[in-house]
């Protein structure tokens, strides 16, 4: 049985949308990168998501292992007001539909 490596994605949020900024092999490296990006104020929020393959279910599972700012209220206070008003959306924490790594690698869209 082959061990599948864990992948850590660094996601950034701008104008209410999450985007993958980078992918790292270690949690430490991903968190350091997320902190640096957030400290430079190049985004309103960052998070690190761990992707681990569940062999029993034959799919990747995702777990948020790090987030800045750490609370939803801090996130809401840091979001630019124009972006929220322009979209007319009241979903501050809505996440985009995500595909697992296996799905991305096997299906080209």
C-alpha positions in Angstrom: 0.0 0.0 0.0 1.5 3.3 -1.1 1.3 6.3 1.3 -0.2 9.4 -0.4 1.4 12.7 0.5 -0.5 15.4 2.3 -0.9 18.6 0.4 -1.3 22.0 2.1 -3.0 24.7 0.1 -2.5 28.4 1.0 -5.7 30.2 0.1 -6.2 34.0 0.0 -9.4 36.0 0.2 -9.9 39.2 -1.8 -13.3 40.8 -2.4 -15.0 37.9 -0.7 -13.5 35.2 -3.0 -11.1 32.5 -2.0 -8.2 31.7 -4.4 -5.4 29.2 -4.2 -2.2 31.1 -3.8 0.2 28.2 -3.5 0.6 24.5 -2.5 3.1 23.2 -0.1 4.4 19.8 1.1 4.6 20.7 4.8 2.2 22.4 7.1 4.9 24.6 8.6 5.9 25.9 5.2 2.3 26.6 4.3 1.5 28.5 7.5 4.7 30.6 7.2 3.7 31.5 3.6 0.2 32.4 4.7 1.4 34.6 7.6 3.8 36.4 5.3 1.2 37.1 2.7 -1.3 38.3 5.3 1.3 40.5 7.0 2.1 42.2 3.7 -1.7 43.1 3.6 -2.1 41.7 0.1 -5.4 40.0 1.0 -8.2 40.4 3.5 -7.8 36.8 4.9 -5.7 33.7 4.5 -6.2 30.0 5.4 -4.2 26.8 5.0 -6.2 23.8 4.0 -4.8 20.2 4.4 -5.8 17.8 1.7 -5.5 14.1 2.7 -6.5 11.1 0.7 -9.1 8.9 2.3 -8.3 5.4 0.8 -11.5 3.9 2.2 -13.8 6.5 0.5 -11.4 6.9 -2.5 -11.4 10.7 -2.3 -9.5 13.7 -0.9 -10.7 15.2 2.4 -10.0 18.9 3.3 -9.4 20.3 6.7 -8.7 24.0 7.6 -5.6 23.9 9.8 -4.8 27.7 10.0 -6.7 30.9 9.4 -6.1 34.7 9.7 -7.9 36.6 10.9 -9.0 34.0 13.3 -12.6 35.1 13.8 -15.5 35.7 11.4 -16.1 39.1 13.0 -12.5 40.2 12.3 -12.9 38.9 8.8 -16.1 40.9 8.3 -14.4 44.1 9.7 -11.5 43.7 7.3 -13.5 43.1 4.2 -13.8 46.1 1.9 -17.3 47.6 2.1 -17.5 48.3 -1.6 -17.1 44.7 -2.6 -19.9 43.5 -0.3 -22.2 46.2 -1.5 -21.5 45.6 -5.1 -22.2 42.0 -5.0 -25.3 42.4 -2.8 -24.5 39.1 -1.1 -24.9 38.4 2.6 -22.6 35.4 2.6 -19.3 36.4 4.3 -18.1 32.9 4.8 -19.3 31.1 1.7 -16.7 28.9 0.2 -16.5 28.2 -3.5 -17.3 24.7 -4.8 -14.1 22.8 -4.4 -12.8 19.8 -6.3 -10.5 17.2 -4.9 -7.0 16.9 -6.3 -7.8 13.5 -7.8 -10.8 15.0 -9.6 -8.7 17.9 -10.9 -6.0 15.6 -12.2 -8.3 13.1 -13.9 -10.8 15.6 -15.4 -9.9 18.5 -17.6 -12.4 21.3 -17.7 
